[in-house]
């Protein structure tokens, strides 16, 4: 885990945070914690229209948080654990660094 944030990291973190910033998408991720789910299962469980869920699933997929796999007529989704690690590492890189000593007032 790096203690420095690269130039690309803020852009990537913004993409991830955008995908995580909706209650429906968070609910989808919560349901996917139990393992791979068919979109029809998510539609039934969440009592939501498939078109609405497809929009949210596409946002999660485009951000790299979930992956999908087609099996015949059905599409299954699952969480990409490495993407969640990426979120954790990016947030860790934003933590304040310990201050060694005070250097005095700025611009003094």
VOGU-3710 file (C-alpha; in Angstrom, 3 decimals, decimal comma):
1> xxxxxxxxxx> 0,000/0,000/0,000  1,431/3,336/-1,062  1,467/6,335/1,233  1,573/8,728/-1,717  -1,267/9,636/-4,038  -0,364/9,718/-7,735  -1,825/12,082/-10,304  -4,059/9,341/-11,720  -5,399/8,329/-8,329  -7,654/11,377/-7,760
11> xxxxxxxxxx> -9,340/10,818/-11,127  -9,771/7,104/-10,460  -10,989/7,718/-6,917  -13,565/10,195/-8,247  -14,832/7,530/-10,697  -15,111/4,981/-7,909  -16,778/7,416/-5,507  -19,280/8,401/-8,187  -20,211/4,751/-8,669  -20,548/4,330/-4,896
21> xxxxxxxxxx> -22,542/7,529/-4,377  -25,991/6,108/-5,063  -28,086/4,133/-2,541  -29,344/1,752/-5,235  -25,802/0,897/-6,314  -24,762/0,382/-2,703  -27,751/-1,933/-2,241  -26,701/-3,900/-5,327  -23,179/-4,286/-3,938  -24,621/-5,397/-0,609
31> xxxxxxxxxx> -26,617/-8,118/-2,370  -23,601/-9,174/-4,430  -21,587/-9,708/-1,236  -23,393/-13,046/-1,008  -21,956/-14,073/-4,376  -22,744/-13,990/-8,051  -26,343/-13,019/-8,869  -28,442/-13,033/-12,010  -29,893/-9,690/-12,989  -33,386/-11,221/-12,747
41> xxxxxxxxxx> -32,683/-12,155/-9,089  -31,613/-8,584/-8,367  -34,724/-7,247/-10,086  -36,974/-9,463/-7,941  -35,090/-8,863/-4,690  -34,976/-5,095/-5,113  -38,474/-4,830/-6,629  -37,079/-2,594/-9,353  -37,480/-2,408/-13,110  -34,765/-4,178/-15,071
51> xxxxxxxxxx> -34,023/-1,022/-17,067  -33,342/0,899/-13,835  -31,089/-1,841/-12,490  -29,293/-2,164/-15,822  -28,345/1,514/-15,636  -26,923/1,101/-12,123  -25,175/-2,174/-12,964  -23,572/-0,556/-16,008  -22,288/2,290/-13,817  -20,788/-0,219/-11,370
61> xxxxxxxxxx> -19,303/-2,251/-14,233  -17,858/0,818/-15,986  -16,171/1,809/-12,713  -14,728/-1,700/-12,473  -16,509/-2,534/-9,226  -18,417/-5,491/-10,671  -17,946/-7,872/-13,589  -20,626/-9,541/-15,627  -20,829/-12,857/-17,415  -23,461/-13,956/-19,894
71> xxxxxxxxxx> -24,720/-17,512/-19,670  -27,288/-18,108/-22,376  -30,086/-15,581/-21,916  -28,984/-14,553/-18,435  -26,369/-12,100/-17,236  -24,694/-12,699/-13,885  -22,892/-10,041/-11,843  -20,293/-10,320/-9,111  -18,101/-7,960/-7,108  -14,479/-7,482/-8,137
81> xxxxxxxxxx> -12,684/-7,643/-4,757  -9,560/-6,032/-6,223  -11,612/-2,916/-7,050  -12,705/-2,602/-3,430  -9,052/-2,897/-2,389  -8,304/-0,099/-4,847  -10,885/2,128/-3,115  -9,400/1,326/0,278  -5,849/2,085/-0,875  -6,863/5,358/-2,515
91> xxxxxxxxxx> -8,650/6,500/0,642  -5,697/5,434/2,784  -3,454/7,637/0,646  -5,595/10,635/1,631  -5,034/10,215/5,362  -3,087/13,063/6,944  0,605/12,397/7,391  2,105/12,684/10,867  3,680/16,086/11,450  7,291/15,853/12,607
101> xxxxxxxx> 7,461/19,340/14,071  5,943/22,751/13,696  8,027/25,017/11,467  6,362/28,256/12,396  3,863/30,478/10,647  3,484/30,257/6,918  4,648/33,109/4,701  6,303/34,750/7,665
//
